[in-house]
Amino acid sequence: MFDLAVIWDWIAFSVRWLHVITAMAWIGASFYFIALDLMLKPNDALPDGAHGEEWEVHGGGFYHTVKYMVAPARMPEHLTWHKWQSYTTWLSGAALLMIVYWVGGELFLLDPTKAQLSLWQGIVISAGSLTVGWLAYDYLCKSKLGESPTTLMLLLFVILVVMAWGYDQIFTGRAALLHLGAFTATIMTGNVFFQIMPNQRIVVADLKAGRTPDARYGKIAKLRSTHNNYLTLPVVFLMLSTHYPLAFATQYNWVIVSLIFLTGVTIRHYFNTMHRTGTGPTWTWGVTVIIMIVIAWLSTFTGGDSYEASEARALTPVEQTFAQAEGFEDAYFAVVGNCSMCHAREPSWDGMHWAPRGVLLETQADVARHAHEIYMQAGRTHAMPPPNAIRMEPAARRQILAWYRAATD
């Protein structure tokens, strides 16, 4: 028999699935066109206005691609637009952010040990930061800085570092990194929706009207596409970071993700150079390895509240509902007895140094805070604890089910 929690989790899973699939399509298309653009070769036999050509082989056939720097002499009869991958990725990501971090805000978005905010205030900051971030970035690109791409990229990096620090002062570690990813992805999709596509439509309209398109539109699109190229890999890291406490649940998580943006530059510089010249600068891999070693070292500085601080912290209204529900004491002891050897501030399980996904289940506040996760992982399903770690008795699972249902009925 379905209940609301199960239905909601399947909705979240379906949206996440859509988000991952469309992100793969967007990133794949983006990387392909960047590589294609860099591999183009000149040829005296090319049509007027053509910049270069490339021959490729795939799927048992040969492909011949010719690029026009501005536009061909006449409008082709068939034109394929590459835009929906970007739009669908952003829309599904925005929906997922709302499902996980707005509806589930008191658990996943807000960290009362950092800032005392109501849920609606957290949501306003969440949505407002993405909007203001895009407007500020777009303004900088349209300013005189747009004529100095290197300076603009450095300033963008500074903005991302400041945003990483700012998010970490307000949100949970997971939410901070996820929002930085959403902030960056909003810039990338905004580039496509507000700049690249409108400029391409102007070029198409000029062709249809028999006018010669202005080359400046291609220059604008090139700048924005370059930014997207270097931001892609860090965004993928930020998407995955919510599964790894070493990234989000440490004292210097904002420094870690700032350094990840530098690895995006070093790695993409290698591949961009390789596509252009046939040989990539190997020093970029050495720099990347050094940055990752620094990141690994920074991850050893743990963050989060102590056992005593968790016990002393005032519960949120939702946490109070679960902590005061009938059967909470039985459920609490069931969780502590079966889960706290791993989900502790100092795990006792051999070889484990940090709680999986940063979920702590030691104090009553911990258990009340993670009620939904406990219900889904150890009550409704048998996902936790792992069967090769400990055998959780059916009676303990029934206690969790009874407690959660008493709190939500």
C-alpha positions as a Markdown table, in Angstrom:
| # | Residue | x | y | z |
|---|---|---|---|---|
| 1 | Met | 0.0 | 0.0 | 0.0 |
| 2 | Phe | 1.4 | 3.4 | -1.0 |
| 3 | Asp | 1.8 | 6.3 | 1.4 |
| 4 | Leu | 2.7 | 9.9 | 0.7 |
| 5 | Ala | 6.3 | 9.4 | 1.6 |
| 6 | Val | 6.7 | 6.6 | -0.9 |
| 7 | Ile | 5.0 | 8.6 | -3.7 |
| 8 | Trp | 7.1 | 11.6 | -2.9 |
| 9 | Asp | 10.3 | 9.7 | -3.1 |
| 10 | Trp | 9.4 | 8.2 | -6.4 |
| 11 | Ile | 8.6 | 11.6 | -7.8 |
| 12 | Ala | 12.0 | 12.8 | -6.6 |
| 13 | Phe | 13.7 | 9.8 | -8.1 |
| 14 | Ser | 11.9 | 10.3 | -11.4 |
| 15 | Val | 12.9 | 14.0 | -11.6 |
| 16 | Arg | 16.5 | 13.1 | -10.7 |
| 17 | Trp | 16.6 | 10.4 | -13.4 |
| 18 | Leu | 15.4 | 13.0 | -15.9 |
| 19 | His | 17.9 | 15.5 | -14.7 |
| 20 | Val | 20.9 | 13.1 | -15.0 |
| 21 | Ile | 19.8 | 11.9 | -18.5 |
| 22 | Thr | 19.4 | 15.4 | -19.9 |
| 23 | Ala | 22.6 | 16.6 | -18.3 |
| 24 | Met | 24.4 | 13.8 | -20.0 |
| 25 | Ala | 22.9 | 14.8 | -23.3 |
| 26 | Trp | 23.8 | 18.5 | -22.8 |
| 27 | Ile | 27.4 | 17.9 | -21.6 |
| 28 | Gly | 28.0 | 15.4 | -24.4 |
| 29 | Ala | 26.8 | 17.8 | -27.1 |
| 30 | Ser | 28.7 | 20.7 | -25.5 |
| 31 | Phe | 32.0 | 18.7 | -25.4 |
| 32 | Tyr | 31.5 | 17.4 | -28.9 |
| 33 | Phe | 31.0 | 20.9 | -30.4 |
| 34 | Ile | 33.9 | 22.3 | -28.5 |
| 35 | Ala | 36.2 | 19.5 | -29.7 |
| 36 | Leu | 34.8 | 19.9 | -33.3 |
| 37 | Asp | 35.4 | 23.6 | -33.3 |
| 38 | Leu | 39.0 | 23.2 | -32.2 |
| 39 | Met | 39.7 | 20.4 | -34.7 |
| 40 | Leu | 38.6 | 22.3 | -37.8 |
| 41 | Lys | 41.2 | 22.4 | -40.5 |
| 42 | Pro | 41.5 | 25.1 | -43.3 |
| 43 | Asn | 41.0 | 24.0 | -46.9 |
| 44 | Asp | 41.3 | 26.2 | -50.0 |
| 45 | Ala | 38.4 | 24.3 | -51.6 |
| 46 | Leu | 35.9 | 25.4 | -48.9 |
| 47 | Pro | 32.9 | 27.5 | -49.8 |
| 48 | Asp | 33.0 | 31.3 | -49.3 |
| 49 | Gly | 32.7 | 32.2 | -45.7 |
| 50 | Ala | 33.6 | 28.8 | -44.4 |
| 51 | His | 36.2 | 28.7 | -41.6 |
| 52 | Gly | 37.3 | 25.1 | -41.6 |
| 53 | Glu | 36.3 | 21.5 | -42.1 |
| 54 | Glu | 36.6 | 18.2 | -40.2 |
| 55 | Trp | 36.2 | 14.6 | -41.4 |
| 56 | Glu | 35.1 | 12.0 | -38.8 |
| 57 | Val | 34.2 | 8.4 | -38.7 |
| 58 | His | 31.6 | 6.8 | -36.4 |
| 59 | Gly | 29.0 | 4.1 | -36.5 |
| 60 | Gly | 30.3 | 2.6 | -39.8 |
| 61 | Gly | 30.1 | 5.9 | -41.7 |
| 62 | Phe | 32.0 | 9.1 | -42.5 |
| 63 | Tyr | 30.9 | 12.6 | -41.6 |
| 64 | His | 32.1 | 15.8 | -43.3 |
| 65 | Thr | 31.5 | 18.9 | -41.2 |
| 66 | Val | 32.1 | 22.5 | -42.4 |
| 67 | Lys | 31.8 | 25.5 | -40.1 |
| 68 | Tyr | 30.9 | 29.0 | -41.2 |
| 69 | Met | 32.3 | 31.7 | -38.9 |
| 70 | Val | 29.2 | 33.9 | -39.3 |
| 71 | Ala | 26.7 | 32.2 | -41.6 |
| 72 | Pro | 26.5 | 30.6 | -45.0 |
| 73 | Ala | 25.5 | 32.7 | -48.1 |
| 74 | Arg | 21.9 | 31.5 | -47.9 |
| 75 | Met | 19.6 | 29.9 | -45.3 |
| 76 | Pro | 19.8 | 26.1 | -45.4 |
| 77 | Glu | 16.5 | 24.2 | -45.8 |
| 78 | His | 17.1 | 22.1 | -42.7 |
| 79 | Leu | 18.6 | 23.5 | -39.5 |
| 80 | Thr | 19.0 | 21.6 | -36.2 |
| 81 | Trp | 19.0 | 23.7 | -33.1 |
| 82 | His | 20.9 | 22.4 | -30.0 |
| 83 | Lys | 19.1 | 24.0 | -27.0 |
| 84 | Trp | 16.6 | 21.6 | -25.4 |
| 85 | Gln | 19.3 | 19.6 | -23.7 |
| 86 | Ser | 20.3 | 22.7 | -21.7 |
| 87 | Tyr | 16.8 | 23.9 | -21.0 |
| 88 | Thr | 15.5 | 20.5 | -19.8 |
| 89 | Thr | 18.6 | 20.0 | -17.6 |
| 90 | Trp | 18.0 | 23.3 | -15.9 |
| 91 | Leu | 14.3 | 22.9 | -15.5 |
| 92 | Ser | 14.6 | 19.4 | -14.1 |
| 93 | Gly | 17.4 | 20.5 | -11.8 |
| 94 | Ala | 15.3 | 23.4 | -10.6 |
| 95 | Ala | 12.4 | 21.0 | -9.9 |
| 96 | Leu | 14.7 | 18.7 | -8.0 |
| 97 | Leu | 16.0 | 21.5 | -5.9 |
| 98 | Met | 12.5 | 22.5 | -5.0 |
| 99 | Ile | 11.5 | 18.9 | -4.1 |
| 100 | Val | 14.6 | 18.2 | -2.0 |
| 101 | Tyr | 15.7 | 21.5 | -0.6 |
| 102 | Trp | 12.5 | 23.6 | -0.5 |
| 103 | Val | 9.9 | 21.0 | 0.5 |
| 104 | Gly | 12.5 | 19.2 | 2.6 |
| 105 | Gly | 14.1 | 22.4 | 3.7 |
| 106 | Glu | 14.1 | 21.9 | 7.4 |
| 107 | Leu | 16.2 | 18.8 | 7.0 |
| 108 | Phe | 18.3 | 19.4 | 3.9 |
| 109 | Leu | 18.5 | 23.1 | 3.4 |
| 110 | Leu | 18.7 | 24.9 | 6.8 |
| 111 | Asp | 21.5 | 24.4 | 9.4 |
| 112 | Pro | 20.3 | 26.0 | 12.7 |
| 113 | Thr | 23.9 | 25.8 | 14.0 |
| 114 | Lys | 25.0 | 28.3 | 11.3 |
| 115 | Ala | 22.0 | 30.7 | 11.0 |
| 116 | Gln | 18.6 | 30.9 | 12.6 |
| 117 | Leu | 16.3 | 31.2 | 9.5 |
| 118 | Ser | 12.8 | 30.2 | 8.9 |
| 119 | Leu | 12.1 | 27.9 | 6.0 |
| 120 | Trp | 10.6 | 30.7 | 3.8 |
| 121 | Gln | 13.7 | 32.8 | 4.4 |
| 122 | Gly | 15.9 | 30.0 | 3.3 |
| 123 | Ile | 13.8 | 29.5 | 0.1 |
| 124 | Val | 14.0 | 33.2 | -0.7 |
| 125 | Ile | 17.8 | 33.1 | -0.4 |
| 126 | Ser | 17.9 | 30.0 | -2.4 |
| 127 | Ala | 15.9 | 31.4 | -5.3 |
| 128 | Gly | 17.1 | 34.9 | -5.0 |
| 129 | Ser | 20.8 | 34.0 | -5.1 |
| 130 | Leu | 20.4 | 32.2 | -8.4 |
| 131 | Thr | 18.5 | 35.1 | -10.0 |
| 132 | Val | 20.8 | 37.8 | -8.7 |
| 133 | Gly | 23.9 | 35.7 | -9.7 |
| 134 | Trp | 22.8 | 35.5 | -13.3 |
| 135 | Leu | 22.0 | 39.2 | -13.5 |
| 136 | Ala | 25.4 | 40.2 | -12.1 |
| 137 | Tyr | 27.3 | 37.8 | -14.3 |
| 138 | Asp | 25.4 | 38.9 | -17.4 |
| 139 | Tyr | 26.0 | 42.6 | -16.6 |
| 140 | Leu | 29.8 | 41.9 | -16.3 |
| 141 | Cys | 29.9 | 40.1 | -19.6 |
| 142 | Lys | 28.1 | 43.0 | -21.3 |
| 143 | Ser | 30.5 | 45.6 | -19.7 |
| 144 | Lys | 33.9 | 46.5 | -21.0 |
| 145 | Leu | 35.3 | 43.4 | -19.2 |
| 146 | Gly | 33.8 | 41.4 | -22.0 |
| 147 | Glu | 36.7 | 42.7 | -24.2 |
| 148 | Ser | 39.1 | 41.1 | -21.7 |
| 149 | Pro | 38.1 | 37.4 | -21.5 |
| 150 | Thr | 41.0 | 36.5 | -19.1 |
| 151 | Thr | 40.1 | 39.2 | -16.6 |
| 152 | Leu | 36.5 | 38.3 | -16.8 |
| 153 | Met | 37.2 | 34.7 | -16.1 |
| 154 | Leu | 39.3 | 35.6 | -13.1 |
| 155 | Leu | 36.5 | 37.8 | -11.7 |
| 156 | Leu | 34.0 | 35.0 | -12.3 |
| 157 | Phe | 36.2 | 32.7 | -10.3 |
| 158 | Val | 36.3 | 35.2 | -7.4 |
| 159 | Ile | 32.5 | 35.5 | -7.5 |
| 160 | Leu | 32.2 | 31.7 | -7.3 |
| 161 | Val | 34.6 | 31.6 | -4.3 |
| 162 | Val | 32.5 | 34.2 | -2.5 |
| 163 | Met | 29.3 | 32.4 | -3.3 |
| 164 | Ala | 30.8 | 29.1 | -2.0 |
| 165 | Trp | 31.7 | 30.8 | 1.3 |
| 166 | Gly | 28.4 | 32.6 | 1.5 |
| 167 | Tyr | 26.3 | 29.5 | 1.0 |
| 168 | Asp | 28.3 | 27.7 | 3.6 |
| 169 | Gln | 27.5 | 30.4 | 6.2 |
| 170 | Ile | 23.8 | 29.7 | 5.8 |
| 171 | Phe | 22.9 | 26.3 | 4.5 |
| 172 | Thr | 23.9 | 22.7 | 5.3 |
| 173 | Gly | 27.1 | 21.5 | 3.7 |
| 174 | Arg | 25.1 | 19.4 | 1.1 |
| 175 | Ala | 22.8 | 22.3 | 0.3 |
| 176 | Ala | 25.7 | 24.8 | 0.1 |
| 177 | Leu | 27.5 | 22.7 | -2.6 |
| 178 | Leu | 24.4 | 21.9 | -4.4 |
| 179 | His | 23.4 | 25.5 | -4.6 |
| 180 | Leu | 26.8 | 26.5 | -5.9 |
| 181 | Gly | 26.3 | 23.9 | -8.6 |
| 182 | Ala | 22.8 | 25.4 | -9.3 |
| 183 | Phe | 24.3 | 28.9 | -9.3 |
| 184 | Thr | 26.9 | 27.8 | -11.9 |
| 185 | Ala | 24.4 | 25.9 | -14.0 |
| 186 | Thr | 22.0 | 28.9 | -14.0 |
| 187 | Ile | 24.8 | 30.9 | -15.6 |
| 188 | Met | 25.4 | 28.2 | -18.2 |
| 189 | Thr | 21.8 | 27.8 | -19.2 |
| 190 | Gly | 21.2 | 31.6 | -19.0 |
| 191 | Asn | 24.1 | 31.9 | -21.5 |
| 192 | Val | 22.2 | 29.6 | -23.9 |
| 193 | Phe | 18.7 | 31.0 | -23.4 |
| 194 | Phe | 19.4 | 34.8 | -23.1 |
| 195 | Gln | 22.5 | 35.2 | -25.3 |
| 196 | Ile | 23.5 | 32.3 | -27.6 |
| 197 | Met | 20.1 | 31.4 | -28.9 |
| 198 | Pro | 18.8 | 35.0 | -29.4 |
| 199 | Asn | 21.9 | 35.9 | -31.3 |
| 200 | Gln | 21.6 | 32.9 | -33.5 |
| 201 | Arg | 18.0 | 33.8 | -34.3 |
| 202 | Ile | 19.1 | 37.3 | -35.4 |
| 203 | Val | 21.6 | 35.7 | -37.8 |
| 204 | Val | 18.9 | 33.4 | -39.1 |
| 205 | Ala | 16.5 | 36.3 | -39.6 |
| 206 | Asp | 19.2 | 38.2 | -41.5 |
| 207 | Leu | 19.8 | 35.3 | -43.8 |
| 208 | Lys | 16.1 | 34.9 | -44.5 |
| 209 | Ala | 15.9 | 38.6 | -45.3 |
| 210 | Gly | 18.9 | 38.5 | -47.6 |
| 211 | Arg | 21.1 | 40.7 | -45.2 |
| 212 | Thr | 24.7 | 40.0 | -44.3 |
| 213 | Pro | 24.8 | 38.9 | -40.6 |
| 214 | Asp | 26.9 | 40.9 | -38.2 |
| 215 | Ala | 30.0 | 39.0 | -37.0 |
| 216 | Arg | 29.7 | 40.4 | -33.5 |
| 217 | Tyr | 26.9 | 38.0 | -32.6 |
| 218 | Gly | 29.2 | 35.1 | -33.2 |
| 219 | Lys | 31.8 | 36.7 | -31.0 |
| 220 | Ile | 29.3 | 37.1 | -28.1 |
| 221 | Ala | 28.3 | 33.5 | -28.4 |
| 222 | Lys | 31.9 | 32.4 | -28.5 |
| 223 | Leu | 32.6 | 34.1 | -25.1 |
| 224 | Arg | 29.6 | 32.6 | -23.4 |
| 225 | Ser | 30.4 | 29.1 | -24.9 |
| 226 | Thr | 33.9 | 29.3 | -23.6 |
| 227 | His | 32.7 | 30.1 | -20.1 |
| 228 | Asn | 30.3 | 27.1 | -20.3 |
| 229 | Asn | 33.2 | 24.9 | -21.4 |
| 230 | Tyr | 35.3 | 25.6 | -18.4 |
| 231 | Leu | 32.4 | 25.4 | -15.9 |
| 232 | Thr | 31.0 | 22.1 | -17.0 |
| 233 | Leu | 33.3 | 19.7 | -15.0 |
| 234 | Pro | 33.0 | 21.6 | -11.7 |
| 235 | Val | 29.2 | 21.5 | -12.0 |
| 236 | Val | 29.4 | 17.7 | -12.5 |
| 237 | Phe | 31.5 | 17.5 | -9.3 |
| 238 | Leu | 29.0 | 19.6 | -7.4 |
| 239 | Met | 26.1 | 17.3 | -8.6 |
| 240 | Leu | 28.0 | 14.3 | -7.2 |
| 241 | Ser | 29.3 | 16.0 | -4.0 |
| 242 | Thr | 26.1 | 15.4 | -2.1 |
| 243 | His | 27.0 | 11.7 | -1.9 |
| 244 | Tyr | 30.4 | 12.3 | -0.4 |
| 245 | Pro | 30.8 | 13.8 | 3.1 |
| 246 | Leu | 34.5 | 14.4 | 2.5 |
| 247 | Ala | 33.4 | 17.1 | 0.1 |
| 248 | Phe | 30.4 | 18.7 | 1.8 |
| 249 | Ala | 30.7 | 17.8 | 5.5 |
| 250 | Thr | 34.1 | 19.3 | 6.3 |
| 251 | Gln | 35.3 | 22.5 | 7.7 |
| 252 | Tyr | 36.7 | 23.8 | 4.5 |
| 253 | Asn | 34.1 | 22.6 | 2.0 |
| 254 | Trp | 33.9 | 26.0 | 0.4 |
| 255 | Val | 37.7 | 26.0 | -0.2 |
| 256 | Ile | 37.5 | 22.5 | -1.6 |
| 257 | Val | 34.9 | 23.4 | -4.2 |
| 258 | Ser | 36.8 | 26.6 | -5.1 |
| 259 | Leu | 39.8 | 24.5 | -5.9 |
| 260 | Ile | 37.6 | 22.2 | -8.0 |
| 261 | Phe | 36.9 | 25.1 | -10.3 |
| 262 | Leu | 40.6 | 25.4 | -10.9 |
| 263 | Thr | 40.8 | 21.7 | -11.9 |
| 264 | Gly | 38.0 | 22.4 | -14.4 |
| 265 | Val | 40.4 | 24.9 | -16.0 |
| 266 | Thr | 43.4 | 22.6 | -16.0 |
| 267 | Ile | 41.6 | 19.6 | -17.3 |
| 268 | Arg | 39.7 | 21.4 | -20.0 |
| 269 | His | 42.9 | 23.3 | -21.1 |
| 270 | Tyr | 44.5 | 20.0 | -21.7 |
| 271 | Phe | 41.7 | 18.6 | -23.9 |
| 272 | Asn | 41.1 | 22.0 | -25.6 |
| 273 | Thr | 44.8 | 22.2 | -26.6 |
| 274 | Met | 44.9 | 18.5 | -27.6 |
| 275 | His | 41.9 | 19.0 | -29.9 |
| 276 | Arg | 43.5 | 22.1 | -31.4 |
| 277 | Thr | 47.0 | 20.9 | -31.9 |
| 278 | Gly | 46.9 | 17.1 | -31.5 |
| 279 | Thr | 49.0 | 17.2 | -28.3 |
| 280 | Gly | 47.9 | 18.3 | -24.9 |
| 281 | Pro | 50.2 | 20.0 | -22.2 |
| 282 | Thr | 50.9 | 17.2 | -19.8 |
| 283 | Trp | 51.8 | 19.7 | -17.0 |
| 284 | Thr | 48.1 | 20.3 | -16.5 |
| 285 | Trp | 47.7 | 16.8 | -15.1 |
| 286 | Gly | 50.5 | 17.4 | -12.6 |
| 287 | Val | 48.8 | 20.6 | -11.5 |
| 288 | Thr | 45.5 | 18.8 | -11.2 |
| 289 | Val | 47.0 | 16.0 | -9.1 |
| 290 | Ile | 48.6 | 18.6 | -6.7 |
| 291 | Ile | 45.2 | 20.4 | -6.4 |
| 292 | Met | 43.4 | 17.1 | -5.6 |
| 293 | Ile | 46.1 | 16.2 | -2.9 |
| 294 | Val | 45.4 | 19.6 | -1.3 |
| 295 | Ile | 41.7 | 18.9 | -1.5 |
| 296 | Ala | 42.1 | 15.5 | 0.2 |
| 297 | Trp | 44.2 | 17.1 | 3.0 |
| 298 | Leu | 41.6 | 19.9 | 3.5 |
| 299 | Ser | 38.8 | 17.2 | 3.8 |
| 300 | Thr | 40.5 | 15.8 | 6.9 |
| 301 | Phe | 39.4 | 18.9 | 8.9 |
| 302 | Thr | 35.9 | 17.8 | 10.0 |
| 303 | Gly | 33.0 | 20.1 | 10.4 |
| 304 | Gly | 29.5 | 19.8 | 11.9 |
| 305 | Asp | 28.3 | 20.1 | 15.4 |
| 306 | Ser | 29.6 | 18.0 | 18.3 |
| 307 | Tyr | 27.5 | 15.5 | 20.3 |
| 308 | Glu | 27.0 | 18.0 | 23.1 |
| 309 | Ala | 26.0 | 20.8 | 20.7 |
| 310 | Ser | 23.5 | 18.5 | 19.1 |
| 311 | Glu | 21.9 | 17.6 | 22.4 |
| 312 | Ala | 21.7 | 21.2 | 23.4 |
| 313 | Arg | 20.4 | 22.5 | 20.1 |
| 314 | Ala | 16.7 | 23.6 | 20.1 |
| 315 | Leu | 14.6 | 21.4 | 17.8 |
| 316 | Thr | 12.8 | 22.8 | 14.8 |
| 317 | Pro | 9.0 | 22.4 | 14.8 |
| 318 | Val | 9.2 | 19.4 | 12.4 |
| 319 | Glu | 11.8 | 17.8 | 14.6 |
| 320 | Gln | 9.7 | 18.4 | 17.7 |
| 321 | Thr | 6.8 | 16.6 | 16.0 |
| 322 | Phe | 8.9 | 13.5 | 15.5 |
| 323 | Ala | 10.6 | 13.7 | 18.9 |
| 324 | Gln | 7.2 | 13.9 | 20.7 |
| 325 | Ala | 5.4 | 11.3 | 18.6 |
| 326 | Glu | 4.3 | 8.0 | 20.2 |
| 327 | Gly | 6.9 | 5.3 | 19.9 |
| 328 | Phe | 9.9 | 7.7 | 19.5 |
| 329 | Glu | 11.9 | 6.3 | 22.4 |
| 330 | Asp | 11.6 | 2.7 | 21.0 |
| 331 | Ala | 12.5 | 3.9 | 17.5 |
| 332 | Tyr | 15.4 | 5.9 | 18.9 |
| 333 | Phe | 17.0 | 2.9 | 20.6 |
| 334 | Ala | 16.4 | 0.8 | 17.5 |
| 335 | Val | 18.3 | 3.3 | 15.4 |
| 336 | Val | 21.1 | 3.8 | 17.9 |
| 337 | Gly | 21.5 | 0.1 | 18.4 |
| 338 | Asn | 21.7 | -0.7 | 14.7 |
| 339 | Cys | 23.0 | 2.4 | 13.0 |
| 340 | Ser | 25.2 | 4.5 | 15.2 |
| 341 | Met | 28.4 | 2.3 | 14.8 |
| 342 | Cys | 28.7 | 3.9 | 11.3 |
| 343 | His | 26.5 | 7.1 | 11.6 |
| 344 | Ala | 28.5 | 8.6 | 14.4 |
| 345 | Arg | 30.8 | 11.6 | 14.8 |
| 346 | Glu | 33.5 | 9.0 | 15.4 |
| 347 | Pro | 32.4 | 5.8 | 13.7 |
| 348 | Ser | 33.4 | 2.6 | 15.5 |
| 349 | Trp | 33.3 | 0.5 | 12.3 |
| 350 | Asp | 36.7 | -0.6 | 11.2 |
| 351 | Gly | 38.2 | 1.5 | 8.4 |
| 352 | Met | 35.4 | 4.1 | 8.5 |
| 353 | His | 36.4 | 7.6 | 9.5 |
| 354 | Trp | 33.3 | 9.6 | 8.5 |
| 355 | Ala | 29.6 | 8.9 | 8.7 |
| 356 | Pro | 28.1 | 7.8 | 5.4 |
| 357 | Arg | 26.8 | 10.8 | 3.5 |
| 358 | Gly | 27.4 | 12.8 | 6.6 |
| 359 | Val | 24.2 | 11.5 | 8.3 |
| 360 | Leu | 24.7 | 11.4 | 12.1 |
| 361 | Leu | 22.3 | 9.2 | 14.2 |
| 362 | Glu | 23.5 | 9.4 | 17.8 |
| 363 | Thr | 21.4 | 12.0 | 19.7 |
| 364 | Gln | 17.7 | 12.2 | 19.9 |
| 365 | Ala | 17.9 | 15.5 | 17.8 |
| 366 | Asp | 19.9 | 13.5 | 15.2 |
| 367 | Val | 17.2 | 10.9 | 14.9 |
| 368 | Ala | 14.3 | 13.4 | 14.8 |
| 369 | Arg | 16.1 | 15.4 | 12.2 |
| 370 | His | 16.6 | 12.4 | 9.9 |
| 371 | Ala | 13.2 | 10.8 | 10.5 |
| 372 | His | 12.2 | 10.6 | 6.8 |
| 373 | Glu | 15.5 | 9.0 | 5.8 |
| 374 | Ile | 15.4 | 6.5 | 8.6 |
| 375 | Tyr | 11.8 | 5.6 | 7.6 |
| 376 | Met | 12.7 | 5.0 | 4.0 |
| 377 | Gln | 16.1 | 3.3 | 4.5 |
| 378 | Ala | 15.5 | 1.2 | 7.6 |
| 379 | Gly | 11.7 | 1.0 | 8.0 |
| 380 | Arg | 9.9 | 1.0 | 4.6 |
| 381 | Thr | 12.9 | -0.7 | 2.9 |
| 382 | His | 15.8 | -2.8 | 4.1 |
| 383 | Ala | 18.5 | -0.7 | 2.5 |
| 384 | Met | 20.0 | 0.0 | 5.9 |
| 385 | Pro | 21.9 | -1.3 | 7.8 |
| 386 | Pro | 23.9 | -3.2 | 5.1 |
| 387 | Pro | 23.1 | -6.9 | 5.6 |
| 388 | Asn | 26.8 | -7.8 | 5.8 |
| 389 | Ala | 27.3 | -5.3 | 8.6 |
| 390 | Ile | 24.5 | -6.1 | 11.1 |
| 391 | Arg | 21.2 | -8.0 | 11.0 |
| 392 | Met | 18.4 | -5.6 | 12.1 |
| 393 | Glu | 15.6 | -7.5 | 13.7 |
| 394 | Pro | 12.1 | -7.2 | 12.1 |
| 395 | Ala | 10.7 | -5.9 | 15.4 |
| 396 | Ala | 13.1 | -2.9 | 15.3 |
| 397 | Arg | 11.9 | -2.0 | 11.8 |
| 398 | Arg | 8.3 | -2.2 | 12.9 |
| 399 | Gln | 9.1 | 0.2 | 15.8 |
| 400 | Ile | 10.5 | 2.7 | 13.2 |
| 401 | Leu | 7.4 | 2.3 | 11.0 |
| 402 | Ala | 5.0 | 2.8 | 13.9 |
| 403 | Trp | 6.8 | 5.9 | 15.2 |
| 404 | Tyr | 7.0 | 7.6 | 11.8 |
| 405 | Arg | 3.3 | 6.8 | 11.0 |
| 406 | Ala | 2.3 | 8.1 | 14.4 |
| 407 | Ala | 4.1 | 11.4 | 13.7 |
| 408 | Thr | 2.7 | 11.8 | 10.2 |
| 409 | Asp | -0.9 | 10.7 | 10.6 |
